[in-house]
Amino acid sequence: MSDSNVNVLVVSAHAADFVWRAGGTMAKYIKKGANVSLVILSYGVRGESNDLWKEDGQTAENVKKHRAGEVDKALDILGIKQVEFWDLDDYNMEFSADCMERMVKKIREVKPQHIITHGPKDAFNPDHERVAKFVWEASVLSISNGVKLKGYPTAKQARIFGFEPHQTEVSGFNPDVIIDITETYPQKEAAMKCFAAQKHLIEYYMDRAKMRGNHARRCSGNSEYKYAETFSRLYPYVGDALV
Ligand SMILES: [Zn+2]
């Protein structure tokens, strides 16, 4: 079955957020033929490259180069081809009016049915919360007929899904949606291993995928689910049947 009419837009605050939190889901959608577009807002030079900064004489330029190399490898493994690097400064990330217009245009260009980005609460990362608000605001503007942008007609309301934050309970996260990633988990694990700058997270997110796989089995009764990713959803499910 091909999902060539399905458009997904993923917005990642830093270089690797999308891999830890949605890499398996993205690879799964790509495998099914969906159009998956990714925006990486920053390389996470200041906030998410701690291991690299332990090296003597380290520079921001060098950290950025290193992180770009890691991301390229991960993109390749996950099969992600439509990607933009906006190269914003991080910690703290700021969004100008131009930046907002750029995101509105991106949403109108991709026409996503699904937007995946950071959820509204992340107790350990102010950038993630800022990005959540930024993307939500851009999605509101993208569906407003009065927001005229030449060549970018008004979009339809996308469903917005939030990544699972790093420490879920502290961030008040509830897994509204659990996606089975058993088929693409080997890709996710290989992509995670590209990020030497955040070695401490690799094992953590391997364990997390396994634990969420357990929850997927318990909640569905499907014993074939081994690994999973979870998301919050900003709007309720709307349909003509209970699913
Ligand atoms: Zn991040």
Residues whose N, C-alpha, C, O or C-beta is under 5 A from the ligand:
A	BS01	ZN	A13 H14 D17
